[in-house]
């Protein structure tokens, strides 16, 4: 699972899958399962930071589990 803030999501996924991102190159391929859009960078950053906490990851897992049903 990767949680990222990006203006250009398609390009960001391509960067990950091409091995350009050192921290994720051993976990290729990446597939987009879920995304959230925010009106400004500040709100998006707050949400990203929350999702990277243990509570936020639990909430995200519930969302993803519901998408798979």
C-alpha positions, 0 to 999 in steps of 0.5 A: 500500500502506498499513500501519496499526494500528487497533482498528476496521479497517472504520471506518479503511477508511471514513475513508480512502475518504471522503477524511478522511485527508489523507495518503491522499486522493489514493490512494482507493479502498482495498481490504483485501487482508490483515490480521493480528490481535494480542493487544495494542497493543504487539505490533501496533505492533512488527509495524507498525514492522517492516512499514514497513521495507524488509525488512518490505515485502519480506516483505509483498509475498511474502505478498500475491503468494502470496494472489493465486496 
